[in-house]
Amino acid sequence: MNEQGRSVREKGIRILYPVRRIVSHPGLNSQFAVFLLLGTILSLASSAPPDWDLTVEVWTCETALPSGVPVWWARQPSAARPVVEFLRLNGLPSDVRWLDRPGHRSVGRRGLAWLACPASALSDGVVRELREAVRAGTTLVTTADAWDARLADVYGVRVEAPRFTVRSVVFRPPDGTDASEVPIRPRRARRVVVTDPAGVEVWATAGRPARPLIVRHPYGDGAAVLIGFPADELWSVRPDRLDGWVFRYLTAWLPVAVAAPLRHTAVLRMDDPQTSSKIWNTEAPPRYQTRYAGLTAAEWMEIGRLVEAHQARLSVMYVSGFVDDGDGRAGTLYLRGRPVTDRTCGRIYDVRDVTYRLGDRVYDFSAEFQALRDLVARDVVDIESHGYIHTTPFLQEWCRDPQRPRRFLWISEFFDLYMKRPVPEATQQAHLQASIDRIRRWFGRAPVAFSPPMHAYDAATPVIAQRLGLAVMHAQTLFDLTRTPILETARLIVHWAHLPYVEDPDLDESGYPVVIGLHEWDLRTHVPPIRWIHHQIAFFQHRGYRRIISFRELAGYLGARVQARYRRESDREEVVLSVRIDRTGGPGGPESRFFSNHSMRWTLYAPGRAVLRVVDGRGRSLNYYIDAPGVFTVEFPPFGSQSEQTMTVVLGRSADGQAGG
């Protein structure tokens, strides 16, 4: 019997004993009935199976993470934003709760919560709620800067102010195997002093002699975890092995952990197919980035076969508007096969209708468009927005500039890099809407992702993209548009193929997804171009990135609304997983949602357990797979036109955690 069960039973008994002593007194029968009923209710409540919400909550406050802003920017200091980012990019279902809001709901019991709020912002009443939440079964994780002396007995430690540099950590694996010392990027930790040696579990240490760095202290039916790094140190460097171990520990501290399969994945994107800027711009540095030969329809089909062979997907960042520079001497512009005789600078054509002859070189955008349509129909390529024209929207000024072919900064669209000025919000919205409308009409589904040309944008751009129904925006950083406030992430690293690759085993071991960034002109600087793409994909697969996905799949997991509950009974355990995907696609209907026509997989971390069965809401069997002892993949079938599905996973105890699938 656990501590909570004992306390409830004892309260019921203490209530009933006085009743028995006074029941013989006249006029007290009604009191006896009330007390007897109360005791019975408490007794029944204590015998009910424990039930946990497996959604990880970030418990924060307005000073650490303001709720009323449109965007949580990565460049603004915050103890809580990096935690939200960590959970989302690692696929752990999560939510945010503000503890200092008037009338906030009681925190209650959860599988795991991360406290990211300074102690000075928490009232005594909230601190009492935190204590009771841990006592009731919550695992509360806190960094050193959020340690609260009022909860010192809950943590079993105290935190002292001096900091010391940590370059390696000795981690204790959750499975009880031998601890190992792991190098990490340098950070400064605060000294953690254990005050309850009999109760505290030391999970990680640093230094000589060993100093506690990550400790867990059981308290009631839950536990408190203290990470010795302050938040500004824990998240201050590029992802590394420490991030990977934190994820590993979180899944061990939950009763059962549920996660999207985003770890060790790579998003493959290619920019600039069909852009007119590569024609009018003559001197982009370096020169090979302009006036190169575009991809042919045959090359696109070969790229499609290669991507299929790797069981990968490619996000093509697409430009649908062709801007005429008005220079009839430089080349000949054809529209639907007929030469355009009235060449006007700044006029925009649909690129699918354009062919351009530049000397002996022909840009057959119409044939290229048909090849891309075929690849979309084969479900190999996703077409995403790279803006409307990949050229400044200040077209009149651009046309008046006689040096425009030599000023490559004119190719920015959502922030004017050449004039160093913002683009009006109405213009940004009109250009992005034009891109969305054409992609949806031409390819049968709207884009879910948007990448501003030259990674140039202002504070309004992600808000506009969200308003128009897009799910993600990606430049040098990723913006998750599926929730409000918008979350900018700093830990989704981009490897641009045209830049020298610096091996980073720390990043590889962190488990974070990455982005592989290609440009169309990359293929003209490597011979043969298709084999070069093969080497790019194979290289990252060799480095441990098991799946090469598209932005559409990434958005499908980031935007999924997940409810996961865990229930433990005497002979079995159950996880009930409900997923909504209505905010995982682009503008319009379900056709742009990745999981409308693909199965949706989730990973369950349940050490020492075996999956007995997996059923949907109607009791029909669903697929599951054994990844490793105690690690399983469960699978929803494609959602089709529906936006929600539910499954129940029944677990049983097993010596090795394995069962048939």
C-alpha positions in Angstrom: 0.0 0.0 0.0 1.5 3.4 -1.0 1.7 6.4 1.4 -1.2 8.1 -0.2 -3.4 5.0 0.1 -2.5 4.7 3.8 -3.2 8.3 4.6 -6.7 8.2 3.0 -7.6 5.0 4.7 -6.4 6.3 8.1 -8.4 9.4 7.6 -11.5 7.3 7.0 -10.9 5.2 10.1 -10.3 8.3 12.3 -13.6 9.7 11.1 -15.5 6.5 11.8 -14.2 5.8 15.3 -15.6 8.9 17.0 -19.0 8.2 15.3 -19.1 4.7 16.8 -18.5 6.2 20.3 -21.3 8.8 20.0 -23.8 6.8 17.9 -25.8 5.7 21.0 -26.5 9.3 21.9 -30.0 10.5 20.9 -30.4 12.7 17.9 -27.1 11.9 16.3 -28.1 9.2 13.9 -28.1 11.7 11.0 -24.5 12.7 11.8 -23.5 9.0 11.9 -25.0 8.5 8.4 -23.1 11.5 7.0 -19.8 10.5 8.6 -20.2 6.9 7.5 -20.9 8.0 3.9 -17.8 10.2 4.0 -15.6 7.5 5.3 -16.9 5.0 2.7 -16.2 7.5 -0.1 -12.7 8.1 1.2 -12.1 4.4 1.5 -13.3 3.8 -2.1 -11.2 6.7 -3.4 -8.1 5.2 -1.8 -8.7 1.8 -3.4 -9.2 3.2 -6.9 -6.3 2.5 -9.3 -3.8 5.4 -9.6 -4.3 7.6 -12.7 -1.7 9.9 -14.2 -1.8 12.5 -16.9 1.3 11.8 -19.0 1.3 15.2 -20.7 4.4 17.0 -19.4 3.5 20.4 -18.1 5.8 23.4 -17.8 4.8 25.2 -14.6 5.9 28.7 -15.1 5.0 32.4 -14.4 4.6 35.6 -16.3 8.0 36.8 -15.4 9.7 33.8 -16.9 7.4 33.3 -19.9 4.8 36.0 -20.7 1.5 34.6 -22.0 0.2 37.7 -23.8 3.0 38.2 -26.4 2.5 37.0 -30.0 5.9 35.2 -30.2 8.3 33.6 -27.7 11.5 34.8 -29.3 14.7 32.6 -28.9 16.9 35.7 -28.4 14.9 36.9 -25.4 16.2 35.4 -22.1 13.7 33.0 -20.5 13.9 30.1 -18.1 10.9 28.5 -19.5 10.9 28.9 -23.3 13.9 26.5 -23.8 12.1 23.9 -21.7 9.0 24.2 -24.0 11.3 23.9 -27.0 13.1 20.9 -25.6 9.9 19.0 -25.0 8.3 19.9 -28.4 11.4 19.1 -30.5 11.9 15.8 -28.6 8.3 14.8 -29.3 7.1 14.7 -25.7 3.4 15.8 -25.4 3.5 19.0 -23.3 1.5 22.0 -22.2 2.2 25.2 -20.2 0.6 26.3 -17.0 1.1 29.8 -15.4 1.1 29.5 -11.6 0.8 33.2 -11.0 -2.4 33.8 -13.0 -5.4 34.8 -10.8 -7.7 31.9 -10.3 -5.4 29.3 -11.9 -6.5 25.7 -11.7 -5.0 23.5 -9.0 -1.9 21.8 -10.3 -3.1 18.3 -9.2 -1.2 15.1 -10.0 0.7 14.5 -13.2 3.3 12.1 -14.4 5.9 14.8 -14.7 6.0 18.6 -14.5 9.0 21.0 -15.0 9.0 24.0 -12.7 10.5 27.1 -14.5 9.6 30.0 -12.4 11.8 31.9 -9.8 10.8 31.2 -6.2 10.2 34.9 -5.6 7.3 34.8 -8.0 5.4 32.0 -6.2 3.0 32.6 -3.4 2.9 30.4 -0.3 -0.4 29.0 -1.5 1.2 27.9 -4.8 4.1 26.4 -2.9 1.7 24.3 -0.8 0.0 23.1 -4.1 3.4 22.1 -5.4 4.2 20.1 -2.3 0.8 18.3 -2.4 1.2 17.6 -6.2 4.5 15.8 -5.5 3.0 14.0 -2.5 0.2 12.8 -4.7 2.5 11.3 -7.4 3.9 14.1 -9.6 7.6 14.1 -10.5 8.6 17.7 -10.2 11.8 18.7 -12.2 13.6 22.0 -11.4 16.8 23.7 -12.4 19.1 25.2 -9.7 17.9 28.8 -10.2 14.2 27.8 -9.4 15.1 25.9 -6.2 12.8 27.1 -3.4 13.9 27.0 0.3 10.2 26.5 1.2 10.4 23.1 -0.6 13.8 22.1 0.7 12.4 19.0 2.4 10.7 18.0 -0.8 14.0 18.3 -2.8 16.1 16.7 -0.1 18.9 19.2 -1.1 19.9 22.8 -0.9 21.4 24.8 -3.6 24.3 27.2 -3.0 25.2 30.3 -5.1 28.8 29.6 -6.2 29.2 28.1 -9.7 31.8 25.7 -11.0 32.5 24.7 -14.6 31.5 21.3 -15.8 33.1 19.7 -18.9 32.1 16.1 -18.3 29.3 14.3 -16.4 29.1 10.8 -14.9 25.6 9.6 -15.7 23.8 6.7 -14.0 21.8 4.9 -16.6 18.1 4.3 -15.6 18.4 0.6 -16.2 21.0 0.2 -13.4 24.0 -0.6 -15.6 27.4 0.9 -14.8 27.7 4.6 -14.8 29.9 6.3 -17.5 31.6 9.6 -17.8 30.4 11.6 -20.8 31.9 14.8 -22.2 29.6 17.8 -22.6 29.9 21.4 -23.8 31.2 23.5 -20.9 28.6 24.9 -18.6 28.6 26.3 -15.1 26.6 24.5 -12.4 25.7 25.5 -8.8 26.7 23.5 -5.8 24.0 21.0 -4.7 24.3 19.9 -1.1 22.4 16.8 -0.1 20.4 17.2 3.1 18.7 13.8 3.2 21.4 11.3 2.4 19.1 8.4 3.1 16.5 9.4 0.7 18.2 11.2 -2.2 19.2 9.3 -5.4 22.2 10.8 -7.2 21.7 10.3 -10.9 24.6 12.4 -12.2 27.8 13.8 -10.8 30.6 16.1 -11.9 34.1 16.9 -10.9 36.8 15.4 -8.6 35.7 14.6 -5.9 32.2 13.9 -7.4 29.6 16.6 -6.8 25.9 15.8 -7.1 24.6 17.3 -10.4 21.2 15.7 -11.0 19.4 14.3 -7.9 16.0 12.7 -7.4 14.2 12.7 -4.0 11.1 10.5 -3.5 8.5 12.3 -1.6 5.1 10.7 -0.9 4.0 9.0 -4.1 6.0 11.3 -6.2 9.5 12.8 -6.4 11.4 16.0 -6.8 14.3 16.2 -9.2 16.9 19.0 -9.0 19.2 19.7 -12.0 22.3 21.5 -10.8 22.6 23.8 -13.8 20.7 27.1 -13.8 18.4 27.5 -16.8 20.7 30.1 -18.3 23.5 27.6 -18.3 21.6 24.4 -19.2 20.3 25.8 -22.5 23.2 28.2 -23.2 25.1 26.1 -25.8 24.3 24.0 -28.8 22.5 20.7 -28.1 24.9 18.0 -26.9 24.9 14.7 -24.9 23.5 16.4 -21.8 20.3 17.1 -23.7 20.1 13.4 -24.7 20.5 12.3 -21.1 17.9 14.7 -19.8 15.4 13.2 -22.3 16.4 9.7 -21.2 15.9 10.6 -17.6 12.5 12.2 -18.2 11.2 9.1 -19.9 12.5 7.0 -17.0 10.8 9.2 -14.4 7.4 9.1 -16.0 5.2 6.0 -15.2 5.1 5.4 -18.9 6.5 7.9 -21.5 4.9 8.7 -24.8 6.8 10.5 -27.5 6.6 11.4 -31.2 9.4 9.7 -33.2 11.3 12.9 -33.9 14.6 12.1 -32.2 17.4 11.4 -34.6 15.4 12.6 -37.7 16.4 15.0 -40.4 14.2 17.3 -42.4 15.3 17.5 -46.1 14.6 20.8 -47.8 15.6 22.2 -51.2 15.3 25.9 -52.0 14.9 28.0 -55.2 13.6 25.8 -57.9 11.9 27.9 -60.6 13.0 31.3 -59.3 13.3 34.2 -61.7 15.9 35.8 -59.5 18.5 33.4 -60.7 18.0 34.9 -64.2 17.8 38.6 -63.6 20.5 38.6 -60.8 23.9 38.3 -62.6 26.4 38.8 -59.8 25.3 37.0 -56.6 28.4 36.2 -54.6 29.6 33.6 -55.3 28.9 33.7 -59.0 27.8 30.1 -59.3 24.7 30.9 -57.4 23.1 32.7 -60.3 22.4 32.1 -64.0 23.1 28.4 -63.5 21.1 25.8 -65.5 17.8 24.9 -63.8 16.8 21.3 -63.1 15.2 19.5 -65.9 12.1 17.3 -65.7 14.2 14.2 -66.2 16.5 15.2 -63.3 13.5 15.8 -61.0 12.2 12.3 -61.8 15.7 10.9 -60.9 15.7 12.9 -57.7 12.3 11.4 -56.9 13.5 7.8 -57.4 16.5 8.5 -55.2 14.4 9.9 -52.4 12.1 6.9 -52.6 15.1 4.5 -52.5 16.1 6.1 -49.2 12.5 6.0 -47.9 12.9 9.7 -47.4 10.8 12.8 -48.2 11.8 16.1 -49.7 10.4 19.6 -48.9 10.7 21.8 -52.0 10.6 25.5 -51.0 8.8 26.8 -54.1 8.5 30.2 -55.8 5.3 30.5 -57.9 5.7 34.0 -59.3 8.1 34.9 -62.1 9.2 38.5 -62.2 10.0 40.0 -65.6 13.0 42.3 -65.5 11.9 43.8 -68.8 15.3 43.2 -70.4 14.4 41.8 -73.8 18.1 42.0 -74.9 19.2 39.5 -72.2 16.8 36.8 -73.1 13.4 35.8 -74.5 10.4 35.2 -72.3 7.7 32.8 -73.4 4.2 32.5 -71.9 2.5 29.2 -72.7 4.8 28.7 -75.6 4.3 32.1 -77.1 7.0 34.9 -77.0 6.1 37.9 -74.8 6.6 41.0 -77.0 5.4 43.5 -74.4 8.2 43.1 -71.9 7.5 45.2 -68.8 9.8 45.4 -65.8 8.0 44.3 -62.6 5.2 42.3 -64.3 4.6 39.0 -62.5 3.6 35.8 -64.3 2.7 32.3 -63.0 5.9 30.4 -63.3 4.2 27.2 -64.5 3.4 29.1 -67.7 6.9 30.4 -68.3 9.8 29.3 -70.5 12.9 31.5 -70.7 15.7 31.4 -73.2 19.0 32.9 -72.1 21.4 32.5 -75.0 21.8 28.8 -75.6 20.2 27.9 -72.2 16.5 27.2 -71.9 14.6 27.3 -68.6 11.6 25.1 -69.2 9.7 25.9 -66.1 6.5 24.4 -67.5 8.1 21.0 -67.9 9.7 21.3 -64.5 6.4 22.1 -63.0 4.8 19.0 -64.5 7.6 16.8 -63.1 7.0 18.3 -59.6 3.3 17.7 -59.9 4.0 14.0 -60.7 6.3 13.7 -57.6 3.7 15.3 -55.4 1.1 12.8 -56.8 3.6 9.9 -56.0 3.9 11.3 -52.4 7.6 11.8 -52.6 7.8 15.6 -52.6 6.0 18.3 -50.6 5.7 21.7 -52.1 6.1 24.5 -49.5 6.2 28.3 -49.8 9.5 30.1 -50.4 7.6 33.4 -50.9 5.8 34.5 -54.0 8.5 36.1 -56.2 11.9 35.8 -54.3 12.4 39.5 -55.3 11.7 42.7 -53.5 8.0 43.7 -53.4 9.1 47.3 -54.0 9.2 46.5 -57.7 8.9 50.1 -59.0 12.1 51.1 -57.1 13.8 47.9 -58.2 12.9 48.6 -61.9 14.3 52.2 -61.5 17.7 50.9 -60.3 19.9 50.5 -63.4 22.3 48.4 -61.3 19.7 45.9 -60.1 21.2 42.9 -61.9 24.4 43.4 -59.8 22.7 44.0 -56.4 21.8 40.6 -55.2 20.2 41.9 -52.0 17.2 42.9 -54.1 16.2 39.2 -54.0 14.8 39.4 -50.4 11.0 39.6 -50.3 9.7 39.9 -46.7 12.4 42.4 -45.5 14.2 44.7 -47.9 17.8 43.8 -47.3 19.1 46.2 -49.9 17.3 49.3 -48.5 17.4 47.9 -44.9 13.7 48.6 -44.3 10.7 46.5 -43.3 8.0 45.4 -45.8 4.5 46.6 -44.9 2.4 43.9 -43.2 -0.3 44.2 -45.8 2.2 43.6 -48.6 3.8 40.6 -46.8 0.3 39.1 -46.3 -0.7 39.6 -49.9 2.5 38.0 -51.2 2.3 35.0 -48.8 -1.4 34.6 -49.6 -0.6 34.6 -53.4 2.0 31.9 -52.8 -0.4 29.7 -50.7 -3.2 30.1 -53.2 -1.2 29.0 -56.2 0.5 26.1 -54.5 -2.9 24.8 -53.3 -4.5 25.2 -56.7 -1.7 23.8 -58.7 -0.6 20.9 -56.5 -3.9 19.9 -54.9 -2.9 20.8 -51.3 -1.8 23.9 -49.5 1.7 24.3 -48.1 2.2 23.8 -44.4 5.6 25.5 -44.2 7.0 28.9 -45.3 10.6 30.0 -45.6 11.2 33.7 -46.3 13.9 34.3 -49.1 17.3 35.1 -47.8 16.0 34.2 -44.3 14.9 37.9 -44.1 11.8 38.8 -42.1 10.6 41.1 -39.3 8.6 40.6 -36.1 5.3 40.6 -38.0 6.2 37.8 -40.5 5.6 34.7 -38.3 2.4 36.3 -37.0 1.2 36.8 -40.6 2.2 33.2 -41.5 0.2 31.9 -38.5 -2.8 34.1 -39.4 -2.9 32.6 -42.9 -3.0 29.1 -41.5 0.5 27.8 -42.0 2.0 25.4 -39.4 5.7 26.2 -39.4 8.0 28.9 -40.6 11.7 28.1 -41.1 14.6 30.4 -41.8 17.8 29.9 -39.7 15.5 29.0 -36.9 12.1 27.2 -36.8 8.9 28.9 -35.7 6.1 26.6 -34.5 2.9 28.3 -35.6 0.5 25.6 -34.4 0.0 27.3 -31.0 -0.3 30.7 -29.5 2.1 32.3 -28.6 4.3 31.2 -31.5 7.4 29.4 -30.4 10.8 30.2 -32.0 13.2 27.4 -31.5 17.0 27.8 -31.4 18.0 24.1 -31.0 16.8 22.8 -34.4 20.2 23.1 -36.2 20.5 23.6 -40.0 23.3 22.0 -42.0 23.6 24.0 -45.2 25.1 21.8 -47.9 27.1 24.7 -49.4 29.0 25.3 -46.2 31.9 23.2 -44.9 30.5 20.5 -42.7 32.1 20.4 -39.2 31.6 17.1 -37.5 29.6 17.5 -34.3 29.2 14.2 -32.5 27.7 16.2 -29.5 24.8 17.3 -31.6 24.4 13.9 -33.1 24.2 12.4 -29.6 21.7 15.0 -28.4 18.9 13.3 -30.3 17.5 16.6 -31.6 16.1 16.6 -35.2 18.1 18.6 -37.7 17.5 20.2 -41.1 19.5 19.4 -44.2 19.4 22.5 -46.3 20.0 22.2 -50.1 19.8 24.8 -52.8 19.1 24.1 -56.5 22.4 25.7 -57.4 24.2 23.1 -55.1 23.4 20.5 -57.8 25.2 22.5 -60.4 28.4 22.7 -58.3 28.6 19.0 -57.8 28.9 16.4 -60.6 27.0 14.2 -60.9 24.3 16.1 -59.1 22.0 13.2 -58.3 24.7 11.1 -56.8 25.7 14.1 -54.7 22.2 14.2 -53.1 22.5 10.5 -52.4 25.8 11.1 -50.6 24.1 13.9 -48.5 21.3 11.7 -47.4 23.5 8.6 -46.8 26.0 10.8 -44.8 23.3 11.8 -42.3 21.9 8.3 -42.1 25.3 7.0 -41.3 25.6 9.6 -38.5 22.5 8.1 -36.8 19.7 10.2 -38.3 17.4 7.2 -38.9 14.6 8.9 -40.8 14.7 11.6 -43.4 11.4 13.5 -43.2 9.7 16.6 -44.6 8.4 19.7 -42.9 4.8 18.3 -43.4 5.6 15.4 -41.2 7.4 17.5 -38.6 4.4 19.9 -38.5 2.1 16.9 -38.1 3.8 16.0 -34.8 4.4 19.6 -33.6 0.7 20.5 -34.2 -0.8 17.3 -32.8 -3.0 17.8 -29.7 -2.2 14.9 -27.5 -3.9 13.6 -24.4 -2.2 10.6 -22.7 -3.4 9.0 -19.5 -1.9 6.1 -17.6 -3.8 3.8 -15.3 -2.4 1.1 -13.1 -4.4 -1.9 -11.8 -3.3 -5.0 -10.0 -2.9 -7.2 -13.0 -2.2 -4.7 -15.9 -1.5 -1.1 -16.9 -3.3 0.9 -19.5 -2.2 4.0 -21.6 -5.1 5.8 -23.3 -3.7 8.0 -26.1 -6.0 10.5 -27.9 -4.6 12.6 -30.8 -6.2 15.5 -32.7 -4.5 16.6 -36.0 -6.8 19.5 -37.1 -3.9 22.0 -36.7 -1.2 20.0 -38.4 -1.8 21.0 -42.0 -2.0 24.2 -44.0 -4.9 26.4 -45.0 -8.0 24.5 -46.2 -9.2 21.0 -45.6 -7.5 17.8 -44.4 -5.6 17.2 -47.7 -2.5 19.0 -46.5 -2.3 17.1 -43.2 0.5 14.5 -43.4 -1.4 12.0 -41.3 -4.5 12.1 -43.3 -2.9 9.6 -45.7 0.0 8.3 -43.6 0.0 6.2 -40.4 1.0 8.0 -37.3 3.5 6.4 -35.0 4.2 7.0 -31.3 7.0 5.6 -29.1 6.1 4.2 -25.7 8.9 3.9 -23.1 7.7 1.2 -20.6 10.7 -0.6 -19.1 10.0 -4.0 -17.7 6.6 -4.2 -19.4 5.2 -6.1 -22.4 2.5 -4.9 -24.7 -0.5 -7.3 -24.4 -2.7 -5.6 -27.0 -3.4 -2.3 -28.7 -7.0 -1.4 -29.7 -8.7 1.7 -31.1 -11.8 3.4 -29.7 -14.0 0.6 -31.2 -11.9 -2.2 -29.8 -10.2 -3.1 -33.1 -6.6 -4.2 -33.0 -3.9 -1.8 -34.0 -0.3 -2.4 -35.0 2.6 -2.2 -32.6 6.3 -3.0 -32.9 9.1 -3.8 -30.4 12.0 -1.4 -30.8 14.0 -2.6 -27.8 13.2 -4.2 -24.4 10.6 -1.9 -22.9 10.4 0.4 -25.9 7.5 0.0 -28.3 6.1 1.8 -31.4 2.3 2.0 -31.6 0.5 3.1 -34.8 -2.6 4.9 -35.7 -3.9 4.1 -39.2 -4.2 7.2 -41.5 -6.8 9.6 -40.2 -8.5 10.3 -43.6 -11.1 13.0 -43.2 -11.4 12.6 -39.4 -9.4 14.8 -37.1 -9.1 12.6 -33.9 -8.3 9.0 -33.0 -7.9 7.2 -29.7 -6.1 4.0 -28.8 -5.7 2.0 -25.6 -2.4 0.2 -25.0 -2.6 -2.6 -22.4 0.7 -3.5 -20.7 1.7 -6.4 -18.5 4.8 -7.1 -16.5 7.5 -9.0 -18.2 11.0 -10.0 -17.2 12.4 -8.7 -20.5 9.7 -6.3 -21.5 9.0 -8.1 -24.8 5.9 -9.6 -26.4 4.8 -10.6 -29.8 3.7 -7.9 -32.2 
